[in-house]
Amino acid sequence: MNKQELIDAIANEVDVTKATAAACLDALINIVTRTLKKKQDVRLVGFGTFTSAKRKATTGRNPQTGEAIKIPASVQPKFKPGKALKDALN
């Protein structure tokens, strides 16, 4: 499912216009992003938890040349599914 298909599904599920559904989805994405930038978690009980984690700098290899390259440290988003989501899939 891509973003447009998700917007269509939200619009149908909640019986709102596609523009309203798109605005709501964009707002959710922006809020989660801003919260993670502040190094805070977003917990949606039953669905899951979005967190951010630091990744250390490492040395990798260029697969074409075999040359060693430095991969800088970064902050990565993480998602841990909640129990209700896991149970719904199994």
N, CA, C and O of each residue as an XYZ file, in Angstrom:
360
protein
N       0.858     -1.178      0.000
C       0.000      0.000      0.000
C       0.899      1.234      0.000
O       1.810      1.342      0.820
N       0.645      2.150     -0.909
C       1.410      3.395     -0.929
C       0.619      4.504     -0.223
O      -0.480      4.269      0.279
N       1.185      5.699     -0.191
C       0.568      6.792      0.560
C      -0.820      7.137      0.008
O      -1.754      7.344      0.782
N      -0.963      7.200     -1.305
C      -2.258      7.555     -1.889
C      -3.318      6.503     -1.583
O      -4.468      6.840     -1.306
N      -2.935      5.234     -1.633
C      -3.876      4.171     -1.287
C      -4.274      4.248      0.183
O      -5.421      3.972      0.534
N      -3.326      4.623      1.044
C      -3.633      4.785      2.467
C      -4.595      5.954      2.668
O      -5.533      5.852      3.458
N      -4.377      7.044      1.972
C      -5.284      8.197      2.066
C      -6.693      7.793      1.631
O      -7.670      8.151      2.288
N      -6.804      7.055      0.537
C      -8.111      6.580      0.065
C      -8.787      5.699      1.116
O      -9.985      5.831      1.365
N      -8.015      4.801      1.729
C      -8.566      3.897      2.745
C      -9.038      4.674      3.969
O     -10.097      4.377      4.522
N      -8.262      5.663      4.393
C      -8.660      6.486      5.541
C      -9.943      7.239      5.217
O     -10.866      7.277      6.030
N     -10.004      7.842      4.020
C     -11.193      8.601      3.613
C     -12.441      7.713      3.624
O     -13.507      8.138      4.068
N     -12.303      6.487      3.135
C     -13.444      5.569      3.121
C     -13.816      5.085      4.515
O     -14.999      4.972      4.836
N     -12.826      4.801      5.341
C     -13.066      4.272      6.690
C     -13.766      5.284      7.594
O     -14.664      4.936      8.361
N     -13.341      6.541      7.490
C     -13.850      7.570      8.395
C     -14.937      8.427      7.736
O     -15.548      9.275      8.387
N     -15.168      8.201      6.459
C     -16.167      8.943      5.690
C     -15.880     10.446      5.687
O     -16.724     11.264      6.054
N     -14.649     10.780      5.256
C     -14.243     12.174      5.073
C     -13.697     12.319      3.657
O     -13.520     11.330      2.945
N     -13.433     13.552      3.259
C     -12.877     13.770      1.923
C     -11.427     13.292      1.884
O     -10.770     13.144      2.914
N     -10.954     13.057      0.673
C      -9.567     12.640      0.507
C      -8.617     13.748      0.951
O      -7.540     13.463      1.475
N      -8.999     15.001      0.749
C      -8.161     16.125      1.171
C      -8.018     16.153      2.692
O      -6.932     16.405      3.213
N      -9.110     15.896      3.394
C      -9.067     15.861      4.866
C      -8.217     14.682      5.340
O      -7.411     14.820      6.260
N      -8.402     13.530      4.710
C      -7.621     12.348      5.079
C      -6.139     12.593      4.822
O      -5.301     12.198      5.633
N      -5.801     13.241      3.704
C      -4.405     13.539      3.383
C      -3.816     14.498      4.401
O      -2.672     14.331      4.824
N      -4.591     15.504      4.800
C      -4.115     16.465      5.797
C      -3.871     15.778      7.139
O      -2.888     16.073      7.818
N      -4.748     14.876      7.518
C      -4.593     14.143      8.785
C      -3.362     13.242      8.746
O      -2.599     13.193      9.710
N      -3.167     12.537      7.652
C      -2.004     11.657      7.526
C      -0.719     12.468      7.541
O       0.242     12.089      8.211
N      -0.688     13.583      6.810
C       0.497     14.448      6.810
C       0.779     14.994      8.202
O       1.935     15.083      8.617
N      -0.285     15.362      8.927
C      -0.117     15.868     10.293
C       0.475     14.786     11.191
O       1.375     15.066     11.983
N      -0.017     13.560     11.077
C       0.509     12.452     11.881
C       1.987     12.237     11.602
O       2.785     12.102     12.529
N       2.355     12.205     10.323
C       3.753     11.996      9.952
C       4.634     13.118     10.493
O       5.719     12.863     11.015
N       4.165     14.362     10.369
C       4.942     15.509     10.870
C       5.100     15.475     12.381
O       6.178     15.766     12.900
N       4.039     15.121     13.087
C       4.095     15.078     14.550
C       5.042     13.977     15.016
O       5.841     14.197     15.927
N       4.966     12.800     14.409
C       5.862     11.700     14.780
C       7.310     12.099     14.500
O       8.192     11.841     15.319
N       7.560     12.724     13.354
C       8.918     13.144     12.998
C       9.454     14.168     13.991
O      10.582     14.035     14.465
N       8.666     15.181     14.308
C       9.111     16.209     15.268
C       9.369     15.612     16.645
O      10.333     15.984     17.315
N       8.520     14.699     17.066
C       8.684     14.072     18.378
C       9.961     13.247     18.421
O      10.691     13.299     19.411
N      10.248     12.485     17.366
C      11.468     11.682     17.324
C      12.711     12.570     17.276
O      13.743     12.218     17.848
N      12.622     13.712     16.601
C      13.747     14.647     16.573
C      14.074     15.174     17.966
O      15.227     15.483     18.265
N      13.050     15.275     18.817
C      13.240     15.725     20.202
C      13.734     14.596     21.105
O      13.856     14.765     22.318
N      14.018     13.432     20.492
C      14.484     12.245     21.219
C      13.428     11.714     22.190
O      13.755     11.204     23.262
N      12.162     11.842     21.799
C      11.053     11.309     22.577
C      10.401     10.180     21.793
O      10.515     10.119     20.568
N       9.722      9.293     22.496
C       9.039      8.168     21.873
C       7.593      8.531     21.557
O       7.012      9.416     22.185
N       7.015      7.832     20.570
C       5.595      7.946     20.265
C       4.998      6.568     20.498
O       5.297      5.627     19.763
N       4.153      6.445     21.521
C       3.558      5.155     21.883
C       2.085      5.156     21.516
O       1.315      5.981     22.007
N       1.703      4.240     20.663
C       0.311      4.050     20.297
C      -0.086      2.681     20.828
O       0.211      1.656     20.215
N      -0.758      2.674     21.971
C      -1.074      1.437     22.675
C      -1.813      0.478     21.737
O      -2.812      0.840     21.115
N      -1.308     -0.734     21.654
C      -1.895     -1.760     20.817
C      -1.323     -1.769     19.408
O      -1.332     -2.811     18.753
N      -0.827     -0.634     18.926
C      -0.269     -0.566     17.579
C       1.239     -0.712     17.612
O       1.790     -1.583     16.938
N       1.923      0.134     18.393
C       3.367      0.039     18.478
C       4.007      1.308     18.981
O       3.327      2.277     19.320
N       5.335      1.290     19.026
C       6.112      2.418     19.543
C       7.168      2.822     18.530
O       7.931      1.991     18.038
N       7.198      4.116     18.228
C       8.236      4.690     17.389
C       9.300      5.265     18.307
O       8.979      6.017     19.228
N      10.556      4.925     18.073
C      11.666      5.455     18.857
C      12.790      5.861     17.908
O      12.762      5.556     16.716
N      13.768      6.550     18.463
C      14.966      6.854     17.690
C      16.154      6.255     18.423
O      16.181      6.221     19.654
N      17.132      5.786     17.667
C      18.303      5.145     18.257
C      19.557      5.644     17.552
O      19.582      5.809     16.333
N      20.589      5.878     18.342
C      21.864      6.302     17.770
C      22.567      5.110     17.152
O      22.555      4.008     17.702
N      23.172      5.342     16.014
C      23.955      4.308     15.346
C      25.398      4.792     15.303
O      25.668      5.906     14.854
N      26.314      3.971     15.761
C      27.723      4.353     15.816
C      28.320      4.459     14.417
O      27.832      3.850     13.465
N      29.378      5.242     14.318
C      30.129      5.323     13.070
C      30.830      3.991     12.840
O      31.341      3.378     13.777
N      30.851      3.553     11.598
C      31.485      2.277     11.263
C      32.318      2.427      9.995
O      32.267      3.449      9.310
N      33.074      1.396      9.709
C      33.830      1.348      8.465
C      33.200      0.288      7.582
O      32.980     -0.844      8.012
N      32.911      0.666      6.338
C      32.334     -0.274      5.390
C      33.239     -0.413      4.179
O      34.339      0.138      4.151
N      32.783     -1.136      3.198
C      33.562     -1.335      1.979
C      32.703     -0.982      0.771
O      31.521     -1.318      0.707
N      33.320     -0.302     -0.176
C      32.674     -0.034     -1.446
C      32.653     -1.350     -2.218
O      33.714     -1.907     -2.500
N      31.471     -1.862     -2.566
C      31.418     -3.175     -3.220
C      32.053     -3.197     -4.613
O      32.462     -4.258     -5.085
N      32.140     -2.054     -5.267
C      32.729     -2.033     -6.617
C      34.249     -2.031     -6.573
O      34.903     -2.688     -7.383
N      34.814     -1.280     -5.614
C      36.274     -1.147     -5.581
C      36.925     -1.895     -4.430
O      38.129     -2.152     -4.462
N      36.145     -2.246     -3.413
C      36.710     -2.892     -2.238
C      37.366     -1.906     -1.291
O      37.905     -2.299     -0.257
N      37.324     -0.619     -1.639
C      37.942      0.434     -0.834
C      37.163      0.639      0.469
O      35.932      0.633      0.473
N      37.892      0.818      1.568
C      37.260      1.074      2.859
C      36.692      2.495      2.854
O      37.338      3.439      2.398
N      35.458      2.622      3.377
C      34.833      3.934      3.491
C      34.296      4.104      4.905
O      33.941      3.129      5.567
N      34.240      5.343      5.360
C      33.711      5.631      6.690
C      32.218      5.910      6.579
O      31.785      6.719      5.758
N      31.454      5.245      7.397
C      30.020      5.478      7.481
C      29.802      6.281      8.760
O      30.074      5.777      9.849
N      29.318      7.516      8.652
C      29.203      8.379      9.820
C      28.119      7.911     10.794
O      27.208      7.169     10.425
N      28.239      8.357     12.028
C      27.214      8.073     13.039
C      25.923      8.762     12.610
O      25.953      9.806     11.958
N      24.798      8.173     12.979
C      23.512      8.756     12.627
C      22.457      8.337     13.636
O      22.684      7.469     14.479
N      21.302      8.972     13.530
C      20.155      8.612     14.362
C      19.140      7.941     13.442
O      18.760      8.500     12.414
N      18.707      6.747     13.814
C      17.806      5.944     12.990
C      16.445      5.812     13.666
O      16.380      5.631     14.882
N      15.358      5.900     12.901
C      14.043      5.643     13.483
C      13.837      4.140     13.655
O      14.299      3.339     12.843
N      13.145      3.778     14.711
C      12.846      2.365     14.978
C      11.354      2.242     15.257
O      10.726      3.183     15.740
N      10.793      1.083     14.951
C       9.395      0.797     15.255
C       9.300     -0.571     15.883
O       9.819     -1.549     15.345
N       8.633     -0.641     17.027
C       8.403     -1.918     17.698
C       6.895     -2.144     17.735
O       6.175     -1.377     18.375
N       6.404     -3.184     17.061
C       4.958     -3.413     17.033
C       4.411     -3.778     18.405
O       5.094     -4.403     19.216
N       3.163     -3.378     18.652
C       2.503     -3.683     19.912
C       1.867     -5.066     19.880
O       1.772     -5.695     18.826
N       1.441     -5.522     21.027
C       0.876     -6.862     21.157
C      -0.362     -7.044     20.295
O      -0.514     -8.079     19.646
N      -1.249     -6.056     20.279
C      -2.495     -6.191     19.500
C      -2.198     -6.314     18.008
O      -2.860     -7.078     17.305
N      -1.208     -5.569     17.522
C      -0.838     -5.664     16.114
C      -0.246     -7.033     15.801
O      -0.578     -7.646     14.787
N       0.626     -7.503     16.671
C       1.217     -8.836     16.477
C       0.131     -9.921     16.482
O       0.133    -10.824     15.645
N      -0.790     -9.812     17.439
C      -1.858    -10.807     17.543
C      -2.773    -10.787     16.317
O      -3.260    -11.832     15.885
N      -3.006     -9.594     15.757
C      -3.866     -9.481     14.578
C      -3.249    -10.166     13.366
O      -3.972    -10.625     12.482
N      -1.934    -10.239     13.316
C      -1.251    -10.851     12.175
C      -1.077    -12.353     12.322
O      -0.810    -13.040     11.337
N      -1.223    -12.869     13.522
C      -1.005    -14.303     13.752
C      -2.273    -15.027     14.131
O      -2.249    -16.237     14.356
